[in-house]
């Protein structure tokens, strides 16, 4: 029986598979609910997966896409 090898997981190297987070805006609305927004990973656009070539090279896709660490587009 041949030994099977599993394919490498295509987890995004930038977000480690956690593509979205809830961020509080501070304070509550009139009904008492906490106000939040959802932020998505800029590299995988909220899917949690990445192309195989990106996972195998181990590079960050955020710098490649032209987005700096401050969230602004490069060159602006």
C-alpha positions as CSV (number, residue, x, y, z in Angstrom):
1,X,0.0,0.0,0.0
2,X,1.6,3.3,-1.0
3,X,2.3,5.9,1.6
4,X,0.1,9.0,1.0
5,X,1.4,12.5,1.5
6,X,-1.1,15.2,2.3
7,X,-1.0,18.4,0.3
8,X,0.3,21.4,2.1
9,X,-2.4,23.5,3.8
10,X,-3.1,26.7,1.9
11,X,-3.5,28.8,5.1
12,X,-2.8,32.5,4.5
13,X,0.7,33.3,6.0
14,X,-0.4,36.8,7.0
15,X,-3.5,36.0,9.1
16,X,-2.8,32.3,9.9
17,X,-6.3,31.3,8.8
18,X,-8.1,33.8,10.9
19,X,-9.2,36.2,8.1
20,X,-11.6,38.5,10.0
21,X,-11.7,40.1,13.4
22,X,-14.3,42.3,15.2
23,X,-13.0,45.6,16.4
24,X,-14.9,47.7,18.9
25,X,-15.6,51.3,18.1
26,X,-15.8,52.2,21.8
27,X,-19.1,52.8,23.5
28,X,-22.5,51.4,23.0
29,X,-25.6,52.4,21.1
30,X,-28.9,53.5,22.6
31,X,-30.1,49.9,22.9
32,X,-26.9,48.9,24.8
33,X,-25.3,46.9,22.1
34,X,-21.5,47.1,21.6
35,X,-20.6,48.8,18.3
36,X,-18.2,46.8,16.2
37,X,-16.8,46.7,12.7
38,X,-15.3,43.7,10.9
39,X,-11.8,44.0,9.5
40,X,-10.6,41.5,6.9
41,X,-7.1,40.3,6.1
42,X,-5.8,42.5,3.2
43,X,-3.8,39.6,1.8
44,X,-6.5,36.9,1.4
45,X,-9.5,39.3,1.4
46,X,-11.2,37.4,4.2
47,X,-11.0,33.8,2.8
48,X,-8.2,32.5,5.1
49,X,-6.5,30.7,2.2
50,X,-3.8,31.7,-0.1
51,X,-2.4,30.5,-3.4
52,X,0.0,27.6,-3.2
53,X,3.0,29.5,-4.5
54,X,2.5,32.1,-1.7
55,X,2.3,29.4,1.0
56,X,5.4,27.5,-0.2
57,X,7.6,30.6,-0.5
58,X,6.5,31.9,3.0
59,X,6.5,35.5,1.9
60,X,4.0,38.1,3.1
61,X,1.5,39.1,0.4
62,X,0.6,42.4,2.0
63,X,3.8,44.1,0.9
64,X,3.5,42.6,-2.5
65,X,-0.1,44.0,-2.9
66,X,1.1,47.5,-2.3
67,X,-0.4,48.0,1.2
68,X,1.9,49.2,3.9
69,X,1.8,48.2,7.6
70,X,-0.2,51.4,8.4
71,X,-3.0,50.2,6.0
72,X,-2.3,52.9,3.4
73,X,-1.6,52.2,-0.2
74,X,2.0,52.5,-1.2
75,X,2.9,55.7,-3.1
76,X,0.3,57.9,-1.6
